[in-house]
């Protein structure tokens, strides 16, 4: 498949949403013998996430402090992982954020253990974790992000490899009454 043709088709679908629609778009890639096909389903009834900024913000990159905090948390996560030996493994972790900062993280369910992960695989995973977490730092107020990692060790390969398979914001129940007004005012101040 020609990369330029595929990129052009996907770009057309993505840019149809810019400036004209709000909501959610789900893209599905289908691999065929000679090409990739892109299907998409759009929904405009998706509520705006509470951590989203209410006014457009032009932001390029992140602050040094934010990047350092994301890199630190990513390094800590990689440090607790061993490689699966002969089977798949998984790890779930919750990262706590406040505005543009990272407060910390907590490991969740961890299945599988065994062989040590090589230094190249550790650095690759650390980079992937950083790239997965950085977009979530562009928010307002306290929030939590759940990451799900999957590890694989294939027979004959010297080490295990891990990858991020899910990164999602956990949405707690919104407060009611006076608390809801206070939260809305707080978010309005930071938009």
N, C-alpha and C positions, 0 to 999 in steps of 0.2 A: 504494500500500500504506500502510495506517495504521501510523505509526511505533510507536505504543503497543502494537498487537497484535504486531508483529514483535518488539519489545523484550521483551514478556512471554513469548513463546515461547522466545526465546534465553535469557532469564534462567532460565526453568524448567530448560532443559537444563544450563546452567552450574551452577546451585545443586544439582542432583542429585549432583554430585561433592563438594561441600563437606562435609567431616566424615564422609563415608561410604565414599569410594573413593579409592584412589591409582592413579596410572598416567597414561595419556595419553588425551586426547580430541581427535579430529580433526573439525572442523566444516566442512561444505561448504554453501555458499550457492548456491541455484539461482534464477536470475531467470526468472520467468514473465511472461506478458503483463500480469497484474493483481496479481501478488504475488511475494514472495520465499518460498522454502521452505528450511528448515534440515534437513539430515541430519547425523547424527553417528555416529561409530564410536568405541567406547571399548576400551581395552586395559589390563589390569591387570598384565601381565607385563613392563612397561617398567621397567628397573632405575632406581633412584634416582640422579640425577646426583651425582657425587662432590663438586661444589661446593655442593650444597644443604645448608642448615643442618639438623641432626638434630632440633632442638627448635623448636616454634613460636616465632616472634619477631614481636612487634607493632612494626612500624616504619612510621612515617609520614614520607615524604619522605626526603631524603638530607642529609648534612652539607654545609655551605658549601664545604668543600675538595673533596669529591667532585664536587659540581655544577660547581665551577670547573674541575676537571680534565677532566670530560666536555665542558664547553663549549669549553675550549681545544683538545682533540683534534678536536672537531667542526669548529671554525673552521679548523684546519690542513687537514683533509680537504677542506673546501669551497674553500680557497685553491688547491689543486692542480688543481681541475677546471676545464676549459673546456667550452664547450657543443659538442655534436655538430653538424656542419653537414650537414644533409640526410639524416642517417641516425642510427640508434641508436648509443649508446655505452655502455660499462659500465666499472665500476671495482670491484675487489675489494680489501678492506683488512683487516688483522688488528690488533685492539686487544688489548693486554696488560693484564690486571688482576691485582691482588694484594689479597685481602680486599676492603675497601670502596674501594680506591684504583685509579686508572688510572695505569699505568706508562708507557704510550706506544703508538705505533701504527706500522705499516709498510704502505705501499701494496703492492698485489699487481698482478695483471694489469689493464692499462688498455687498452681498445680504443676507438678513435675519438677525434677531436680536432676543433678548429675554432673556431667562433664563441664569443665571450665570453658568459658567463652574466650576466644582469642582477642588480642588487643585491637586488631583491625576491625573485628566485628563489634567490639565495645565502642570504638570511635564512630563507626557507621551508625550504630543505634543511638548514641548520644546526639549526633547531628540530626537524626530523624526525630528524636524527641524534642529537640530545640525547635525545629521547623513546625512540629505539630502544636507546640504550646504557644509560640509567639503570637499567632493571630488572636488567641484568647485574651491577651493582655490589653487589647483595645476595647475595654469595657468600662462600665461605671459601677461602683459599689462592690460589696462582697459577693462572691460567687464561687462555685466549685466546678472543676472540670474532671471528668472521669476519662482515664486512658486505659485501653485494653491492649496488651502486648501479647504477641504469639511467638513462641520459640520453636525452632525445628532443628533436629540433627539428623541428617541423612547418612545412612551407612556409607562408609568410604570417604567421607569428608572429614578433615582434621578437626573442625570445630563446629559449634552450633551457631545459628543466626537467629536474631530476634527482629521483629518489626512491629510498628504501631498499626493496629487494625481498626481501632475505633478511638476517636477523640470527640467528646461531646460535653456540652454544658449541662449540668444538673440543675433543673429548675424547681426550687422549693415552692411550696404553697405561697401565694402572695398574701400579705397581711390584709386584714380588713379594717374598716373604721378609720380612726384617727391615724393608726400606723400606716395605712395605705397613703393617706395624704402626706405624711411626713416623708415616706419613701419617694413619692412622686416629686415633692419639693426638692429633696436631696439630689435626685437624678437631674432635675431641671437646672440646678446650680452648676452641675458639672458637664452639661451638654455643650 
